[in-house]
Amino acid sequence: MTGRPAPAVLPPPLRAWLGLIAALATLVVVVLGVLYAGHSEPGRVDRWIIQPTADSVRPPWRQVALVMDFLGEPVGSVTLVVAAVAGCLLLRSPRAAVLIVAGVGMSVGTATLLKRLVGRTIHGAGNLSYPSGHTAFATALALMVALLAAGRLGLGRTAGTSLVLAAALVAGAAMGWAQVALGAHYPTDVLGGWCTALVVIPATAWLVDRIADRLVDRMADPLVDRMADAGRRERR
């Protein structure tokens, strides 16, 4: 009665590798934040990749970039989150649904807080840019879906970690390209947003598992006691 009714949202075989990746990603986020704190111009790495402008891409790729950008805006992101939560509930995995909501909230919230702390801007003092919240959101959502898929498929450490990182890379690269192409972020902003999700999601998944397991144990203990009392009464 004290067993776990649902699989962990952070599969045990993946915890060590994702923990190491999160530690490295934390280092990247901090280093970039310190390097570009208070800056309002692209850095050397940014210029080496591309000079951010408002017209870096032209039709039809500009339309593709605008669609990607919309998916990171409030209406688009809420639509994706609702669809993901509905999918989790249809699969009878409320723990996964909690992770989706908590993970998105923590990723976007962390990116927003870091923007205010770092103070890097693009195209004007009012446009905080580091790290990219759009990239953090897209990467976080892809990471969580991949984590849930790895758990349900029972993937081992190598296969599971590869799936999770591949999903994060594809989603982060797609959204990051759109943000740079539209001139909304510097390339290093995108890297910071990607790494932010790599830090936040494993930690959030671990926390969701811990809280859920404790709730299950608390609910199970009184039931075990009642069953034991019933057994003693029957023996009498």
N, C-alpha and C positions, 0 to 999 in steps of 0.2 A: 504493500500500500504506500510505501514511501518511494517507489520507483518514479522515474521521470516519465510523464505521460506524453511528452513530445520530444523530438530530437533537439539537441542543442543548436542554437543558431550560429554558434562559433564551433565548428566541428573540432573535437580534440586533436586529431592528427595535424590540423593546420595551425594550432595555436603558437607553437614555438617559432615557426617561420614567419607568420604574420606579425608576431611580436617583434622579431628582429627587423622586419621591414618597417614597422611602425617607428621603431627607434631611429632608424636611418632617415626616414621621412621627417621626423621631428627635427633632426639636425639640419636638414635642407630648409625647412620652413623658417627656422630660427636664423640661420646664416643669411638667407635671402632677405629676411625682414630687417636684419641689422644693416646689411649692405645698402638697401634701398629706402631706408627710413627717411621720410621727409622729401624724397626726390620727386621731381615733376617731369623728368626727361627719361627717354629710354637709355638703359645702360649699354655697355660695350657688347655684352652677350645678345641683348635685344637687337641692336643694330646689325650684328653679325647674321642673325636669323632673318630679320625683316624690319624695315622701317615702318612702324605702325602708322597707318593713315586711315581715313574714312572710306577710301575707295581702293583697298588692296585687291579686291576681286570684282569681277564684272559678271553680268548675266551670262549663263544661267547659274553659275556657282554662287553669285551673291544671293539668289533666292534660297539656295540650299543653306547658306550661312544664316540667313534670316529665320528659316524654319528651325534650325538648331538653337538659335538664340531664343526663339519663342518658347522652346521647351524648358528653358531655364528661367523664364519669367513667371510671375505668380500664377497666371491662369494655366500655362502649359505645365509647370511643375506640379501644381495641385492635381491636375488631370492625371499625370503619370503616377503620382503617389496614391491617388484613389484607386486607380486601376491595379497597382501592385498590391495594395491592402486587400482589395476585393479578391484578387487571385489567391492570396494567403488564406483568407477566410473560406473560400471555396475548397481549398485543400485541407481545411480543418486544422490550420496552424496559427492559432491566435498569437503565439509567441513570436512568430515571424512577422505578423502584422504589427505588433508592438515595435519590433526592431526597425521596420520600414519607417514608421512615424518618428521614432526617437532618433534614428540614425540621420534622417534628413534634417530634422530640427537641430541636432547637435552640429552637423557639418556646416550648415548654412549659418547657424549662430556663431560658431567658432570663426568662420571666415569673416563675418561681419565685425566681430570683436577685434580680430587681427587688423582689419582695414583701419579701424580707428586708432589702434595702437601704433601701427607703422606709419600711417599718414602719407603714403605714396599716392600721387595723383596722376591723371592723364587727361589732357584736353580741358584743363581748368581746375581751379582749387576745389571745386565741389564734387569732383569725380574721383573718389577713392578707388584705388585699383588693385592693391596687393593685400591678400591673394584673390584670385578670381572666384567669386561665389558661384557663378554659373558652372565652372569646371568642377568645383568641389561638389556641387549638387549632382551633376551627371555621373561623376566618378563614384560618389557614395551610393547612388541608386544601383549602378551596375555592380558594385562590390557586394551589396547586400543580396541582390538576386543571385549572383554567382555563389555566394556563401550558402544560401539556402539550397541551390541546386546541388552543390558539392555534398551537403549533408544528406539530402534525400537520395542521391545516387550512391552514397557510401564510398566516395572517392578517398583514396589514400593521400598521404602527405604530398607526394610529388604531383600527382594528377590534380588534386584539389587546389593546391597552391598555384599551379600553372593556369587552371581555369579562372581562378579569382583575379590573378594578375593580368591575364589576357583581357578579361572583361573590363577591368579598370583602365587598362591602356587604351583599348578601343574607344570606350566612352569618353575618357579624358582627352584623347587626341582629337576626336571629332568635335567636341564642344570647345576645346582649346583653339583649334583651327578657326572655328567660327568667330570666336571672340577676338582673335588677333586679326583675322581678315576684315572684320567690321570696324577695327580700330578701337574696340572697347577696352582692350587690355594689352599689356606688353607680354611677350613670350614668357618672361620670368614670373609674371603674375599667374599665368596659366600653370606653370610648374608648381608654384606655391599652392594653388588651389588643389591640384592633383595630389600633392603630398599631404595636404590638410585632411583630405578624405581617407588616405591611407593610415593616418594617425587615429582619426576619430572613430571610424567604423569598427575596427577590431576591438577597441576599448568599449564602445557602446554595446557591441554584441556580447562581450564577456559580462558586462554589467547586467544586461537583460537576462542572461542565463542564471547569474547568481541570484537575482531578485526572484525570478520565476521558480527556481529550485527551492528557495526558502519558503515561498508561499505554498508550494506543493507540500513540503514537509510539515508546515504548520497546520494545513488542512487535513493531512493524513493522520497526524498524531491523535487527535480526539476520536477519529473513526476507529483507529486501532484499539484505543482504550475501550470504546463501546463494544467492539467485537469481543474483546477479552472478557469484559463483564458478562456479556451474553453467554459466552462459553462456560464461565464459572457457574452461572445460574442453571444452565442445562445439566451440568454434572451433578448438581445438588438434587 
